[in-house]
Amino acid sequence: MRSGALIPADDRPSKCSAPTTASPSATTQRWHSNHNSSSPSSSSSVNPDEISHFNALAATWWDPHGSSRALHLMNPLRHDFIQTCRSSSPTSSFTVLTEDSDLPPSPDAANTSNTENVQELRYLDIGCGGGIFAESAARLPTTSSVLAIDPSPGVLAIARSHAKKDPSLSPKLTYLSSTIESLPTLKPEAVEKKFDVVSCFEVIEHVDHPALFLDHVAQFVKPGGWLVMSTIARTWTSWFTTNFMAEDVLGIVPKGTHDWNKYINEYELRGYFEETEEKRRFWGRPRAMGVVYVPGLGWKEVPGSEKVGNYFLGVQRLASEDA
């Protein structure tokens, strides 16, 4: 299952002006089906400049009031979105537990139906950074294991150091310095090595070739499992809020964190999973959730905001198809 390279969009801002918002029909599609001469020759979608930027932020990653404050505040919504996706799945039968949930009743309890339906999950967290999501996922009582990968050595060192403060994490949580392209390729029949949840939170807008990146990611999602992502739509509104206000005016996000040119509209990301008949057989129908940062309150779900700013998108790997 292959997809095309990234084609530059027409609605990009100049260096001295804000971007203009264009409708889907007026812009060059960022995703297309066939490889061509513009396809990258590199085997990695990672940009060295992005690695350098996030390495510089490593020391403050776990400061809830530091440079990664927005990520700390968003983390509960990540779990909420995964729970919503999996509870909507027609192919899953399980009890959803959150990090604060009580453990299910013991097998010798009078009512054992809950334990019989609990499914232990394997997570792959791609671009894990300092481990905010990876640690929280590892603490869930329904988690079997978490493999968290990141190509930034400074950030990964912080993640490993912080995890050592909680010895209970070590049986479940593994950090690996790697890109998704560097992980061993999984054969279609190696279902037991695939993952129930593959997460790419605040990642895809930092890679150079997102379609090729997702091609690699697909092989690691177990049939019936979910690929969950969060990113930012490429609109005038998102430039104003994430680049101008968040970075330049308020300083709540370090300068250089976001490149508006790499933002991906919800219809473009959704289109990747629906562009061919092969992909429609491989993936279920994507579901999106728009979120807005409210000062003093944190991140809140706002229906429809996925069209203009930050959003989550999840898609289920269909159980009937091979990888």
Order of alpha helices (4+ residues) and beta strands (2+ residues): alpha-alpha-alpha-beta-alpha-beta-alpha-beta-beta-alpha-beta-alpha-alpha-beta-beta-beta
